[in-house]
Amino acid sequence: RAAGTDEKRALEELQLRASLANEGDREHLLENPGIISIPDEQILGGLVHVAYRGPERLGFAAILLDGDGTIELDGLFIEPAYWRRGIGRMLVDHCILMARKTGAHAIRVIANPHALDFYHSCGFERLDTTKTQFGPAHRMQRQF
């Protein structure tokens, strides 16, 4: 379901837990604790979607509408205790359904090196490499 503004803090805390669970991100996050922030406009625009099981928040995905026939998967974070259970793939599929409703033909993501195998398994193909505040990352795309 779409995230509510009352969930912002809980989602940012979830993002921090998930990010700290990746060794490659941990040091940079600990040095820059304020780096995690979900813009209010993204939540208010219905661009952040949360996976629940009952009352339990399992993860979320955030997208950006690029206006060029694509959407950007801006964030995908799953509670570490629920990794490798299909929740990330379910959220990617949900974002693709949302993208199709906007008339988009592709979804893009900037993937950390530790997430490459996941995105490949979801049908994304590598476009090129780019620099991020966390270091080099891969721009990937999935056509639909």
N, CA, C and O atoms as a MOPAC input file, in Angstrom:
PM7 MOZYME 1SCF
protein

 N      0.83300 1    -1.18000 1     0.00000 1
 C      0.00000 1     0.00000 1     0.00000 1
 C      0.87600 1     1.24200 1     0.00000 1
 O      2.05500 1     1.18400 1     0.35200 1
 N      0.29200 1     2.36300 1    -0.39700 1
 C      1.02400 1     3.62200 1    -0.39800 1
 C      1.34700 1     4.03500 1     1.03700 1
 O      0.53700 1     3.85500 1     1.94500 1
 N      2.52700 1     4.58300 1     1.22200 1
 C      2.95300 1     5.03200 1     2.55200 1
 C      2.20900 1     6.29200 1     2.94900 1
 O      1.85400 1     7.11200 1     2.10300 1
 N      1.97800 1     6.43600 1     4.23700 1
 C      1.41100 1     7.65600 1     4.78500 1
 C      2.51300 1     8.51200 1     5.37800 1
 O      3.57600 1     8.00500 1     5.73800 1
 N      2.26100 1     9.80700 1     5.48100 1
 C      3.27600 1    10.70200 1     6.04100 1
 C      3.61000 1    10.34800 1     7.49200 1
 O      4.70300 1    10.64700 1     7.97300 1
 N      2.66400 1     9.71100 1     8.18400 1
 C      2.92300 1     9.30400 1     9.56200 1
 C      3.92100 1     8.15000 1     9.65200 1
 O      4.37000 1     7.80500 1    10.74600 1
 N      4.27100 1     7.55000 1     8.51000 1
 C      5.21800 1     6.42700 1     8.47900 1
 C      6.64500 1     6.85400 1     8.15400 1
 O      7.56600 1     6.03900 1     8.21100 1
 N      6.83100 1     8.11700 1     7.81700 1
 C      8.13300 1     8.57700 1     7.33300 1
 C      9.27900 1     8.15800 1     8.25100 1
 O     10.24700 1     7.55400 1     7.78800 1
 N      9.18600 1     8.46200 1     9.52100 1
 C     10.27500 1     8.14600 1    10.45000 1
 C     10.53100 1     6.64100 1    10.51700 1
 O     11.68300 1     6.20900 1    10.49900 1
 N      9.47700 1     5.84700 1    10.59400 1
 C      9.63000 1     4.39000 1    10.66500 1
 C     10.27600 1     3.84900 1     9.39000 1
 O     11.08100 1     2.92000 1     9.45000 1
 N      9.92900 1     4.42400 1     8.23800 1
 C     10.52700 1     3.97900 1     6.98200 1
 C     12.00200 1     4.37300 1     6.90700 1
 O     12.82800 1     3.59700 1     6.42600 1
 N     12.33000 1     5.55400 1     7.37300 1
 C     13.73600 1     5.96000 1     7.38900 1
 C     14.54600 1     5.08000 1     8.33500 1
 O     15.69900 1     4.76200 1     8.04300 1
 N     13.96400 1     4.68500 1     9.45500 1
 C     14.64600 1     3.77500 1    10.38300 1
 C     14.83400 1     2.39800 1     9.75400 1
 O     15.87600 1     1.76800 1     9.93200 1
 N     13.82400 1     1.93100 1     9.01800 1
 C     13.93600 1     0.66600 1     8.29900 1
 C     15.06800 1     0.76400 1     7.26200 1
 O     15.88500 1    -0.15000 1     7.14300 1
 N     15.10900 1     1.86600 1     6.52200 1
 C     16.16100 1     2.06300 1     5.52500 1
 C     17.54500 1     2.03700 1     6.17500 1
 O     18.48000 1     1.44500 1     5.63500 1
 N     17.66600 1     2.66900 1     7.31400 1
 C     18.95100 1     2.67400 1     8.01600 1
 C     19.34300 1     1.26300 1     8.44500 1
 O     20.48800 1     0.85900 1     8.24000 1
 N     18.42600 1     0.51300 1     9.02900 1
 C     18.73100 1    -0.86700 1     9.44900 1
 C     19.16600 1    -1.71200 1     8.25100 1
 O     20.14900 1    -2.44900 1     8.32700 1
 N     18.43200 1    -1.60000 1     7.15200 1
 C     18.76000 1    -2.38900 1     5.96400 1
 C     20.10700 1    -1.97500 1     5.39200 1
 O     20.89500 1    -2.82400 1     4.97500 1
 N     20.36800 1    -0.68900 1     5.37300 1
 C     21.63000 1    -0.19500 1     4.81800 1
 C     22.81900 1    -0.58500 1     5.70100 1
 O     23.87900 1    -0.94600 1     5.19000 1
 N     22.64500 1    -0.51200 1     7.00400 1
 C     23.73100 1    -0.88800 1     7.90500 1
 C     24.03700 1    -2.38000 1     7.84700 1
 O     25.13900 1    -2.79800 1     8.20200 1
 N     23.08600 1    -3.17600 1     7.41000 1
 C     23.29800 1    -4.61800 1     7.30000 1
 C     24.20600 1    -4.97000 1     6.11900 1
 O     24.68700 1    -6.09900 1     6.02800 1
 N     24.44500 1    -4.01400 1     5.21600 1
 C     25.37000 1    -4.22200 1     4.09800 1
 C     26.73200 1    -3.64100 1     4.46700 1
 O     26.86300 1    -2.43600 1     4.68000 1
 N     27.73200 1    -4.49500 1     4.54000 1
 C     29.05900 1    -4.04800 1     4.95300 1
 C     29.57800 1    -2.90700 1     4.09700 1
 O     30.24800 1    -2.01100 1     4.60900 1
 N     29.28000 1    -2.92200 1     2.80400 1
 C     29.78900 1    -1.90000 1     1.90100 1
 C     29.22700 1    -0.51700 1     2.18500 1
 O     29.85500 1     0.47800 1     1.82400 1
 N     28.07500 1    -0.42200 1     2.81500 1
 C     27.44000 1     0.86600 1     3.11200 1
 C     27.68400 1     1.33000 1     4.54200 1
 O     27.58300 1     2.52300 1     4.83100 1
 N     27.99800 1     0.42100 1     5.42000 1
 C     27.99900 1     0.69100 1     6.86000 1
 C     28.89800 1     1.86500 1     7.25500 1
 O     28.44300 1     2.78100 1     7.93900 1
 N     30.15800 1     1.85200 1     6.83800 1
 C     31.09200 1     2.88900 1     7.27500 1
 C     30.63600 1     4.27800 1     6.83900 1
 O     30.66500 1     5.22100 1     7.63000 1
 N     30.21400 1     4.40400 1     5.58100 1
 C     29.76100 1     5.70300 1     5.06900 1
 C     28.52800 1     6.18800 1     5.82900 1
 O     28.42000 1     7.37400 1     6.14000 1
 N     27.60200 1     5.28400 1     6.12800 1
 C     26.39300 1     5.66900 1     6.86500 1
 C     26.71200 1     6.10200 1     8.29700 1
 O     26.13700 1     7.06400 1     8.80500 1
 N     27.61300 1     5.39800 1     8.92700 1
 C     27.97100 1     5.75800 1    10.29500 1
 C     28.66600 1     7.11900 1    10.34700 1
 O     28.53900 1     7.85400 1    11.32600 1
 N     29.39700 1     7.44100 1     9.28800 1
 C     30.06600 1     8.75000 1     9.21300 1
 C     29.09500 1     9.86500 1     8.83700 1
 O     29.35900 1    11.03400 1     9.12100 1
 N     27.98000 1     9.52200 1     8.20400 1
 C     27.00400 1    10.51100 1     7.71600 1
 C     25.60200 1    10.11500 1     8.14800 1
 O     24.78400 1     9.75500 1     7.30200 1
 N     25.30100 1    10.17000 1     9.43900 1
 C     24.02200 1     9.64400 1     9.93400 1
 C     22.78300 1    10.35700 1     9.39300 1
 O     21.70000 1     9.77100 1     9.39900 1
 N     22.90300 1    11.59000 1     8.93100 1
 C     21.74000 1    12.30300 1     8.42300 1
 C     21.47200 1    12.09400 1     6.94800 1
 O     20.61000 1    12.76100 1     6.37700 1
 N     22.19200 1    11.18500 1     6.32400 1
 C     22.09400 1    11.00500 1     4.87600 1
 C     20.77200 1    10.36100 1     4.45000 1
 O     20.33900 1    10.53300 1     3.31000 1
 N     20.14000 1     9.63400 1     5.34400 1
 C     18.89700 1     8.94600 1     5.00000 1
 C     17.71400 1     9.86400 1     5.25600 1
 O     17.48300 1    10.32400 1     6.37400 1
 N     16.97300 1    10.11600 1     4.18300 1
 C     15.80300 1    10.97800 1     4.27300 1
 C     14.86600 1    10.66300 1     3.11700 1
 O     15.29600 1    10.59100 1     1.96500 1
 N     13.61900 1    10.48000 1     3.41500 1
 C     12.60000 1    10.28100 1     2.38400 1
 C     11.85400 1    11.59800 1     2.24300 1
 O     11.24100 1    12.06500 1     3.20300 1
 N     11.89700 1    12.20600 1     1.05500 1
 C     11.21500 1    13.49400 1     0.88300 1
 C      9.70400 1    13.38100 1     1.10800 1
 O      9.06100 1    12.43600 1     0.65100 1
 N      9.15900 1    14.36000 1     1.81700 1
 C      7.71900 1    14.39000 1     2.05500 1
 C      6.94200 1    14.33900 1     0.74100 1
 O      5.90900 1    13.67600 1     0.64400 1
 N      7.45500 1    15.05300 1    -0.27800 1
 C      6.75700 1    15.10100 1    -1.57000 1
 C      6.63000 1    13.71600 1    -2.19200 1
 O      5.64200 1    13.42200 1    -2.86400 1
 N      7.62700 1    12.86700 1    -1.96800 1
 C      7.58600 1    11.51700 1    -2.52100 1
 C      6.46400 1    10.71500 1    -1.85600 1
 O      5.74200 1     9.97500 1    -2.52400 1
 N      6.32600 1    10.86400 1    -0.56500 1
 C      5.25600 1    10.16400 1     0.15400 1
 C      3.89900 1    10.74400 1    -0.23800 1
 O      2.97000 1    10.00500 1    -0.56500 1
 N      3.79600 1    12.07000 1    -0.20200 1
 C      2.52300 1    12.72200 1    -0.55000 1
 C      2.10500 1    12.43600 1    -1.98800 1
 O      0.91300 1    12.41200 1    -2.29200 1
 N      3.06900 1    12.21900 1    -2.86800 1
 C      2.77700 1    11.92800 1    -4.26800 1
 C      2.40000 1    10.47500 1    -4.52600 1
 O      2.15200 1    10.09700 1    -5.67000 1
 N      2.35300 1     9.65500 1    -3.47600 1
 C      1.99300 1     8.24400 1    -3.64200 1
 C      3.09400 1     7.43100 1    -4.30100 1
 O      2.81600 1     6.42100 1    -4.94700 1
 N      4.34500 1     7.86200 1    -4.14400 1
 C      5.46900 1     7.21500 1    -4.81100 1
 C      6.28600 1     6.31100 1    -3.90100 1
 O      7.32700 1     5.79200 1    -4.30500 1
 N      5.81500 1     6.12200 1    -2.67000 1
 C      6.46900 1     5.22000 1    -1.72200 1
 C      5.45200 1     4.15200 1    -1.34300 1
 O      4.35700 1     4.46000 1    -0.87100 1
 N      5.82600 1     2.89700 1    -1.55500 1
 C      4.90800 1     1.78500 1    -1.29600 1
 C      5.52900 1     0.81500 1    -0.30300 1
 O      6.71100 1     0.48000 1    -0.38400 1
 N      4.70000 1     0.37600 1     0.63600 1
 C      5.15300 1    -0.41800 1     1.77100 1
 C      4.54800 1    -1.81500 1     1.69800 1
 O      3.36500 1    -1.98700 1     1.40400 1
 N      5.39400 1    -2.80900 1     1.97300 1
 C      4.93100 1    -4.20000 1     2.06600 1
 C      4.68500 1    -4.52300 1     3.53900 1
 O      5.54300 1    -4.30400 1     4.39400 1
 N      3.50900 1    -5.03900 1     3.80500 1
 C      3.11900 1    -5.43300 1     5.15700 1
 C      2.71800 1    -6.90300 1     5.16800 1
 O      2.27600 1    -7.45600 1     4.16100 1
 N      2.88300 1    -7.51300 1     6.32600 1
 C      2.24500 1    -8.79100 1     6.62900 1
 C      1.53700 1    -8.55200 1     7.93900 1
 O      2.16500 1    -8.45900 1     8.99300 1
 N      0.21700 1    -8.45200 1     7.86500 1
 C     -0.53600 1    -8.05400 1     9.04800 1
 C     -0.09600 1    -6.65900 1     9.43700 1
 O     -0.02600 1    -5.77800 1     8.58000 1
 N      0.20100 1    -6.43600 1    10.70000 1
 C      0.62800 1    -5.10600 1    11.12500 1
 C      2.13600 1    -4.86500 1    10.94200 1
 O      2.62500 1    -3.75900 1    11.17300 1
 N      2.86300 1    -5.90700 1    10.52700 1
 C      4.32300 1    -5.82500 1    10.46100 1
 C      4.80200 1    -5.24500 1     9.13000 1
 O      4.44200 1    -5.73800 1     8.06000 1
 N      5.61000 1    -4.20000 1     9.21000 1
 C      6.19400 1    -3.54100 1     8.03900 1
 C      7.42000 1    -4.34500 1     7.62100 1
 O      8.35700 1    -4.49800 1     8.40500 1
 N      7.42200 1    -4.86200 1     6.38400 1
 C      8.50300 1    -5.72700 1     5.91100 1
 C      9.52900 1    -4.99900 1     5.05500 1
 O     10.70200 1    -5.37300 1     5.03800 1
 N      9.09800 1    -3.97000 1     4.34900 1
 C     10.00400 1    -3.24400 1     3.46400 1
 C      9.24000 1    -2.20400 1     2.67900 1
 O      8.02200 1    -2.07900 1     2.80700 1
 N      9.97500 1    -1.45000 1     1.85400 1
 C      9.31700 1    -0.45300 1     1.02200 1
 C     10.13100 1    -0.16600 1    -0.22600 1
 O     11.33100 1    -0.43300 1    -0.29000 1
 N      9.44700 1     0.38100 1    -1.20900 1
 C     10.06800 1     0.82900 1    -2.45100 1
 C      9.61600 1     2.25400 1    -2.71100 1
 O      8.47200 1     2.61700 1    -2.43700 1
 N     10.52900 1     3.05600 1    -3.24200 1
 C     10.22600 1     4.43600 1    -3.61100 1
 C     10.60700 1     4.64200 1    -5.06700 1
 O     11.65300 1     4.17300 1    -5.51600 1
 N      9.75500 1     5.34400 1    -5.79900 1
 C     10.03400 1     5.59000 1    -7.21400 1
 C     10.02100 1     7.09200 1    -7.49900 1
 O      9.50200 1     7.89700 1    -6.72500 1
 N     10.60600 1     7.42600 1    -8.62700 1
 C     10.56500 1     8.77200 1    -9.17800 1
 C     10.04400 1     8.66100 1   -10.60100 1
 O     10.41800 1     7.74400 1   -11.33200 1
 N      9.19500 1     9.57700 1   -10.99300 1
 C      8.69000 1     9.60600 1   -12.35900 1
 C      9.63400 1    10.46800 1   -13.18000 1
 O      9.77300 1    11.66300 1   -12.92200 1
 N     10.28600 1     9.86300 1   -14.17200 1
 C     11.29200 1    10.58800 1   -14.94400 1
 C     10.70200 1    11.41900 1   -16.07500 1
 O     11.33800 1    12.36700 1   -16.53500 1
 N      9.49600 1    11.08300 1   -16.53100 1
 C      8.87700 1    11.84700 1   -17.59900 1
 C      9.42500 1    11.55200 1   -18.98100 1
 O      9.06400 1    12.22500 1   -19.94600 1
 N     10.28000 1    10.57000 1   -19.09100 1
 C     10.83700 1    10.21000 1   -20.39700 1
 C     10.44800 1     8.79000 1   -20.81200 1
 O     11.12500 1     8.15700 1   -21.62200 1
 N      9.35000 1     8.30600 1   -20.24500 1
 C      8.92500 1     6.93500 1   -20.54000 1
 C      9.52500 1     5.90800 1   -19.60400 1
 O      9.37400 1     4.70400 1   -19.81200 1
 N     10.21100 1     6.38600 1   -18.56500 1
 C     10.77700 1     5.46800 1   -17.58000 1
 C     10.41800 1     5.95400 1   -16.17800 1
 O     10.02200 1     7.10200 1   -15.97800 1
 N     10.56700 1     5.06100 1   -15.23300 1
 C     10.53100 1     5.45100 1   -13.82500 1
 C     11.85200 1     5.03300 1   -13.22100 1
 O     12.52700 1     4.14100 1   -13.73500 1
 N     12.21900 1     5.67400 1   -12.13600 1
 C     13.44500 1     5.35000 1   -11.41200 1
 C     13.06400 1     4.67800 1   -10.10600 1
 O     12.27900 1     5.22300 1    -9.33000 1
 N     13.61400 1     3.50200 1    -9.85800 1
 C     13.46600 1     2.86100 1    -8.56600 1
 C     14.45500 1     3.56800 1    -7.64500 1
 O     15.64700 1     3.26000 1    -7.64600 1
 N     13.96200 1     4.49600 1    -6.87700 1
 C     14.78600 1     5.40400 1    -6.07200 1
 C     15.25000 1     4.75300 1    -4.78000 1
 O     16.26000 1     5.16500 1    -4.21000 1
 N     14.53900 1     3.76100 1    -4.31700 1
 C     14.92300 1     3.07800 1    -3.09000 1
 C     14.15900 1     1.78200 1    -2.94300 1
 O     12.97100 1     1.70900 1    -3.25500 1
 N     14.84300 1     0.76700 1    -2.46800 1
 C     14.22700 1    -0.53000 1    -2.18600 1
 C     14.91500 1    -1.06700 1    -0.94600 1
 O     16.10100 1    -1.39700 1    -0.97300 1
 N     14.16300 1    -1.15300 1     0.14300 1
 C     14.74200 1    -1.55100 1     1.42500 1
 C     13.83300 1    -2.55500 1     2.10900 1
 O     12.62700 1    -2.34200 1     2.23500 1
 N     14.42800 1    -3.64400 1     2.54600 1
 C     13.70700 1    -4.72700 1     3.21800 1
 C     14.31900 1    -4.91900 1     4.59600 1
 O     15.53900 1    -4.86300 1     4.75000 1
 N     13.47500 1    -5.14500 1     5.59900 1
 C     13.98900 1    -5.47000 1     6.93000 1
 C     14.96100 1    -6.64800 1     6.78500 1
 O     14.60500 1    -7.66000 1     6.18200 1
 N     16.16700 1    -6.53600 1     7.31900 1
 C     17.14900 1    -7.60700 1     7.15500 1
 C     16.65500 1    -8.99200 1     7.57200 1
 O     17.05500 1    -9.98600 1     6.96500 1
 N     15.80600 1    -9.08400 1     8.57700 1
 C     15.27900 1   -10.38600 1     9.00400 1
 C     14.42100 1   -11.04200 1     7.92800 1
 O     14.14100 1   -12.23900 1     8.00000 1
 N     14.00000 1   -10.25900 1     6.92400 1
 C     13.12700 1   -10.78400 1     5.86200 1
 C     13.80700 1   -10.83500 1     4.49800 1
 O     13.14000 1   -11.02900 1     3.48200 1
 N     15.11800 1   -10.66300 1     4.46500 1
 C     15.83600 1   -10.76400 1     3.19900 1
 C     15.69600 1   -12.18200 1     2.64000 1
 O     15.56700 1   -13.15600 1     3.38100 1
 N     15.72700 1   -12.25800 1     1.32800 1
 C     15.72300 1   -13.52500 1     0.57800 1
 C     14.40700 1   -14.30100 1     0.75500 1
 O     14.38900 1   -15.53200 1     0.76000 1
 N     13.31600 1   -13.54800 1     0.90000 1
 C     11.99300 1   -14.17100 1     1.02200 1
 C     11.03700 1   -13.69500 1    -0.06200 1
 O      9.83700 1   -13.95400 1     0.01300 1
 N     11.56000 1   -12.99700 1    -1.07500 1
 C     10.73200 1   -12.56800 1    -2.19800 1
 C     10.06700 1   -11.21000 1    -2.03200 1
 O      9.32800 1   -10.77700 1    -2.91700 1
 N     10.31000 1   -10.53600 1    -0.92900 1
 C      9.64500 1    -9.25800 1    -0.68200 1
 C     10.18800 1    -8.17500 1    -1.62200 1
 O      9.42000 1    -7.37200 1    -2.15100 1
 N     11.49600 1    -8.15200 1    -1.82800 1
 C     12.08500 1    -7.18500 1    -2.75300 1
 C     11.56400 1    -7.36800 1    -4.16200 1
 O     11.22600 1    -6.39400 1    -4.83600 1
 N     11.49700 1    -8.60400 1    -4.61000 1
 C     10.98400 1    -8.89800 1    -5.95800 1
 C      9.51400 1    -8.48400 1    -6.06600 1
 O      9.09700 1    -7.93800 1    -7.08700 1
 N      8.74200 1    -8.74100 1    -5.03000 1
 C      7.33300 1    -8.35100 1    -5.03300 1
 C      7.20000 1    -6.82800 1    -5.15400 1
 O      6.34900 1    -6.33500 1    -5.89400 1
 N      8.03800 1    -6.08900 1    -4.43000 1
 C      7.98700 1    -4.63300 1    -4.50700 1
 C      8.43800 1    -4.12800 1    -5.87300 1
 O      7.86400 1    -3.17100 1    -6.39300 1
 N      9.45800 1    -4.75200 1    -6.46300 1
 C      9.87200 1    -4.37900 1    -7.82900 1
 C      8.71200 1    -4.61200 1    -8.79300 1
 O      8.41400 1    -3.75100 1    -9.62000 1
 N      8.05800 1    -5.76200 1    -8.69600 1
 C      6.91400 1    -6.05500 1    -9.57100 1
 C      5.79600 1    -5.03900 1    -9.37100 1
 O      5.15100 1    -4.62900 1   -10.33600 1
 N      5.56600 1    -4.63600 1    -8.14100 1
 C      4.54200 1    -3.62400 1    -7.86100 1
 C      4.91100 1    -2.29500 1    -8.52000 1
 O      4.05200 1    -1.62300 1    -9.09000 1
 N      6.17900 1    -1.91900 1    -8.44200 1
 C      6.62600 1    -0.66900 1    -9.07300 1
 C      6.45900 1    -0.73200 1   -10.58900 1
 O      6.12600 1     0.27100 1   -11.21900 1
 N      6.68600 1    -1.89000 1   -11.16700 1
 C      6.49500 1    -2.05100 1   -12.61500 1
 C      5.02200 1    -1.88100 1   -12.97400 1
 O      4.69500 1    -1.25000 1   -13.97800 1
 N      4.13800 1    -2.44000 1   -12.16100 1
 C      2.69700 1    -2.23400 1   -12.40400 1
 C      2.33900 1    -0.75200 1   -12.32900 1
 O      1.56900 1    -0.25400 1   -13.15000 1
 N      2.89300 1    -0.05600 1   -11.35600 1
 C      2.65500 1     1.38100 1   -11.23600 1
 C      3.19200 1     2.11100 1   -12.46300 1
 O      2.54800 1     3.02000 1   -12.98600 1
 N      4.35900 1     1.71200 1   -12.90900 1
 C      4.98000 1     2.35800 1   -14.07200 1
 C      4.12600 1     2.17400 1   -15.31400 1
 O      3.93600 1     3.11000 1   -16.09100 1
 N      3.62000 1     0.98300 1   -15.49500 1
 C      2.76600 1     0.71800 1   -16.66400 1
 C      1.53600 1     1.61800 1   -16.65600 1
 O      1.09400 1     2.07900 1   -17.70900 1
 N      0.98300 1     1.86700 1   -15.47500 1
 C     -0.19100 1     2.73800 1   -15.37900 1
 C      0.11500 1     4.16600 1   -15.82100 1
 O     -0.77700 1     4.89300 1   -16.25600 1
 N      1.38500 1     4.56300 1   -15.70600 1
 C      1.76700 1     5.91400 1   -16.13400 1
 C      2.15700 1     5.94300 1   -17.60500 1
 O      2.44700 1     7.00900 1   -18.14900 1
 N      2.16600 1     4.78100 1   -18.25200 1
 C      2.57900 1     4.70500 1   -19.65100 1
 C      4.06500 1     4.49200 1   -19.83600 1
 O      4.55100 1     4.51200 1   -20.96600 1
 N      4.79700 1     4.28800 1   -18.75500 1
 C      6.23700 1     4.06000 1   -18.85300 1
 C      6.51700 1     2.72800 1   -19.54000 1
 O      5.68800 1     1.81800 1   -19.51900 1
 N      7.68600 1     2.62900 1   -20.14400 1
 C      8.08900 1     1.41700 1   -20.84500 1
 C      9.31000 1     0.74200 1   -20.21600 1
 O      9.73500 1    -0.32800 1   -20.65000 1
 N      9.86500 1     1.38800 1   -19.18600 1
 C     11.05200 1     0.82000 1   -18.54100 1
 C     11.17300 1     1.35500 1   -17.11800 1
 O     10.62400 1     2.39900 1   -16.76600 1
 N     11.91100 1     0.59700 1   -16.32000 1
 C     12.23900 1     1.00900 1   -14.95200 1
 C     13.75900 1     0.97300 1   -14.83600 1
 O     14.40500 1     0.03200 1   -15.29700 1
 N     14.31600 1     1.99900 1   -14.22000 1
 C     15.76300 1     2.08900 1   -14.03300 1
 C     16.08200 1     2.09200 1   -12.55100 1
 O     15.24800 1     2.43300 1   -11.71200 1
 N     17.31400 1     1.70200 1   -12.25400 1
 C     17.79600 1     1.71500 1   -10.88000 1
 C     19.29600 1     1.95400 1   -10.89400 1
 O     19.99300 1     1.52500 1   -11.81400 1
 N     19.78600 1     2.63400 1    -9.88100 1
 C     21.22300 1     2.72600 1    -9.64800 1
 C     21.51000 1     1.73800 1    -8.53300 1
 O     21.11400 1     1.94300 1    -7.38500 1
 N     22.20200 1     0.66700 1    -8.88300 1
 C     22.37400 1    -0.47300 1    -7.97700 1
 C     23.76500 1    -0.49300 1    -7.36300 1
 O     24.77400 1    -0.38100 1    -8.05900 1
 N     23.79500 1    -0.63900 1    -6.04600 1
 C     25.06400 1    -0.87400 1    -5.36900 1
 C     25.62600 1    -2.21100 1    -5.83500 1
 O     24.86300 1    -3.10500 1    -6.20200 1
 N     26.94300 1    -2.36100 1    -5.82600 1
 C     27.53300 1    -3.62800 1    -6.28100 1
 C     26.97900 1    -4.86200 1    -5.57300 1
 O     26.86500 1    -5.91900 1    -6.19300 1
 N     26.63100 1    -4.75300 1    -4.28300 1
 C     26.11800 1    -5.91400 1    -3.55500 1
 C     24.70100 1    -6.30200 1    -3.98900 1
 O     24.21900 1    -7.37400 1    -3.62400 1
 N     24.02700 1    -5.44000 1    -4.76700 1
 C     22.65500 1    -5.72800 1    -5.19200 1
 C     22.56000 1    -6.18300 1    -6.65000 1
 O     21.46000 1    -6.43900 1    -7.14000 1
 N     23.68700 1    -6.28800 1    -7.34400 1
 C     23.66000 1    -6.64300 1    -8.76800 1
 C     22.95600 1    -7.96000 1    -9.04600 1
 O     22.10900 1    -8.03300 1    -9.93700 1
 N     23.29200 1    -8.98800 1    -8.30400 1
 C     22.67100 1   -10.29800 1    -8.54100 1
 C     21.16300 1   -10.23200 1    -8.35900 1
 O     20.41800 1   -10.83900 1    -9.12900 1
 N     20.70600 1    -9.49900 1    -7.34600 1
 C     19.26900 1    -9.35800 1    -7.13200 1
 C     18.60900 1    -8.71100 1    -8.34700 1
 O     17.62400 1    -9.23200 1    -8.87000 1
 N     19.14600 1    -7.57900 1    -8.79800 1
 C     18.51500 1    -6.88100 1    -9.91200 1
 C     18.59500 1    -7.68600 1   -11.20900 1
 O     17.65900 1    -7.66200 1   -12.00900 1
 N     19.69600 1    -8.39600 1   -11.42300 1
 C     19.76500 1    -9.28900 1   -12.59100 1
 C     18.65500 1   -10.33700 1   -12.51300 1
 O     18.01700 1   -10.64100 1   -13.52100 1
 N     18.42500 1   -10.88100 1   -11.33400 1
 C     17.38800 1   -11.91300 1   -11.18000 1
 C     15.98200 1   -11.35200 1   -11.40800 1
 O     15.05100 1   -12.10300 1   -11.69600 1
 N     15.83100 1   -10.02900 1   -11.27800 1
 C     14.54600 1    -9.36700 1   -11.52400 1
 C     14.40700 1    -8.90700 1   -12.97300 1
 O     13.41800 1    -8.26300 1   -13.32500 1
 N     15.38000 1    -9.23000 1   -13.81000 1
 C     15.28800 1    -8.89800 1   -15.23100 1
 C     15.93700 1    -7.59800 1   -15.65000 1
 O     15.76700 1    -7.17100 1   -16.79200 1
 N     16.68000 1    -6.95400 1   -14.75700 1
 C     17.38000 1    -5.71900 1   -15.10200 1
 C     18.66600 1    -6.04700 1   -15.85600 1
 O     19.30300 1    -7.07300 1   -15.61300 1
 N     19.03300 1    -5.15300 1   -16.77600 1
 C     20.28300 1    -5.27200 1   -17.50500 1
 C     21.14700 1    -4.05300 1   -17.20300 1
 O     20.64400 1    -2.94100 1   -17.03800 1
 N     22.42800 1    -4.27800 1   -17.13500 1
 C     23.36800 1    -3.19700 1   -16.81400 1
 C     23.52500 1    -2.26600 1   -18.00400 1
 O     23.72100 1    -2.71300 1   -19.13400 1
 N     23.43700 1    -0.95400 1   -17.73900 1
 C     23.63600 1     0.05800 1   -18.77800 1
 C     25.05800 1     0.60900 1   -18.73300 1
 O     25.75600 1     0.62000 1   -19.74700 1
 N     25.48500 1     1.06500 1   -17.55500 1
 C     26.81200 1     1.63700 1   -17.38900 1
 C     27.11000 1     1.77800 1   -15.90300 1
 O     26.35400 1     1.29900 1   -15.05700 1
 N     28.20800 1     2.43200 1   -15.60100 1
 C     28.61700 1     2.66900 1   -14.21400 1
 C     28.54400 1     4.16200 1   -13.94900 1
 O     28.82800 1     4.97600 1   -14.82800 1
 N     28.16100 1     4.51100 1   -12.73200 1
 C     28.06400 1     5.91500 1   -12.34000 1
 C     28.63000 1     6.08400 1   -10.93800 1
 O     28.79500 1     5.11000 1   -10.20300 1
 N     28.92200 1     7.31000 1   -10.57700 1
 C     29.41500 1     7.60300 1    -9.21900 1
 C     28.24100 1     8.01900 1    -8.34600 1
 O     27.33900 1     8.72800 1    -8.79200 1
 N     28.26600 1     7.57100 1    -7.10800 1
 C     27.27600 1     7.97400 1    -6.11600 1
 C     28.02100 1     8.40700 1    -4.85800 1
 O     29.24200 1     8.27700 1    -4.77400 1
 N     27.29100 1     8.91300 1    -3.90200 1
 C     27.91600 1     9.30100 1    -2.64100 1
 C     28.47100 1     8.10500 1    -1.88100 1
 O     29.25900 1     8.27300 1    -0.95000 1
 N     28.06500 1     6.89200 1    -2.27300 1
 C     28.57400 1     5.66800 1    -1.65300 1
 C     29.69600 1     5.04100 1    -2.46000 1
 O     30.23600 1     4.00500 1    -2.07200 1
 N     30.05500 1     5.66200 1    -3.59200 1
 C     31.07900 1     5.10300 1    -4.46900 1
 C     30.47100 1     4.68000 1    -5.79100 1
 O     29.34000 1     5.05900 1    -6.09700 1
 N     31.20100 1     3.89900 1    -6.58600 1
 C     30.69500 1     3.48700 1    -7.89900 1
 C     29.46700 1     2.58500 1    -7.77100 1
 O     29.35300 1     1.77600 1    -6.85000 1
 N     28.56800 1     2.75200 1    -8.71300 1
 C     27.35100 1     1.93000 1    -8.75900 1
 C     26.99700 1     1.67500 1   -10.22100 1
 O     27.57100 1     2.28100 1   -11.12700 1
 N     26.06200 1     0.78700 1   -10.43300 1
 C     25.67900 1     0.39800 1   -11.78500 1
 C     24.28100 1     0.91500 1   -12.10700 1
 O     23.33200 1     0.68900 1   -11.35700 1
 N     24.17300 1     1.60800 1   -13.22500 1
 C     22.84700 1     1.98800 1   -13.72200 1
 C     22.30700 1     0.78400 1   -14.47400 1
 O     22.97700 1     0.21800 1   -15.33700 1
 N     21.08300 1     0.40300 1   -14.13000 1
 C     20.46100 1    -0.77700 1   -14.73200 1
 C     19.06600 1    -0.41200 1   -15.19300 1
 O     18.48000 1     0.56500 1   -14.72700 1
 N     18.53900 1    -1.20500 1   -16.11500 1
 C     17.20900 1    -0.94600 1   -16.65400 1
 C     16.51300 1    -2.26200 1   -16.97900 1
 O     17.13400 1    -3.25200 1   -17.36600 1
 N     15.21500 1    -2.22700 1   -16.80600 1
 C     14.36400 1    -3.35100 1   -17.23600 1
 C     13.27200 1    -2.79400 1   -18.11900 1
 O     12.50100 1    -1.92900 1   -17.70200 1
 N     13.20800 1    -3.29300 1   -19.34500 1
 C     12.15300 1    -2.92000 1   -20.28200 1
 C     10.91700 1    -3.76600 1   -19.99900 1
 O     11.02300 1    -4.88900 1   -19.50500 1
 N      9.74300 1    -3.21800 1   -20.31500 1
 C      8.50100 1    -4.01600 1   -20.20000 1
 C      7.50200 1    -3.52400 1   -21.19600 1
 O      6.39300 1    -4.05300 1   -21.27000 1

